[in-house]
Amino acid sequence: MPNNKKIDEALKNNLAKIERAMEEILLMVEADAKMLSPVRTGTLRRSITHQQRTEGDKVFGAVGSAIEYAYFAELKKPYLEPAVDMNLENMRRKIAEVLKNEGD
């Protein structure tokens, strides 16, 4: 069954590439969200972070803040949604790079 081993290795390699791309995307969105966030004391800006997790062959990511007033700050002066919007093309490009290089 050497072919199964090669397939499993290729799948792991592709998943690792997707995880790296997701990390880069999350860092871009996080940086822009921090730049756009309203600042009074700086607590909100410092609290913005990202999380990534992999479940099976799916990779999930999120950018946000656990500060209780972050939701209301987003409603008053959006900073997360515009950060995502600013990076849509970068996200598409990163994903395309990963898909293009799948066979590597």
Residue pairs with C-beta under 8 A, 6 or more apart in sequence:
11 57
13 104
14 98
14 102
15 54
15 57
15 59
17 98
17 101
17 102
18 59
18 98
19 52
19 54
19 59
21 94
21 95
21 97
21 98
22 52
22 59
22 61
23 52
23 61
24 94
25 61
25 87
25 90
25 91
25 94
26 50
26 52
26 61
26 62
26 63
27 50
28 87
28 90
29 50
29 63
29 83
29 84
29 87
30 48
30 49
30 50
30 63
30 83
32 82
32 83
32 86
32 87
33 48
33 63
33 79
33 80
33 83
34 45
34 48
35 83
36 78
36 79
36 82
36 83
37 44
37 45
37 48
37 73
37 79
38 44
38 73
38 76
38 77
38 79
39 45
43 67
44 65
44 67
44 69
44 70
44 73
47 65
47 66
47 67
47 70
48 63
48 64
48 65
48 70
49 63
49 64
49 65
50 61
50 62
50 63
50 64
51 61
51 62
52 59
52 60
52 61
52 62
53 59
53 60
53 61
54 60
63 80
63 83
63 84
64 70
64 80
73 79
74 80
74 81
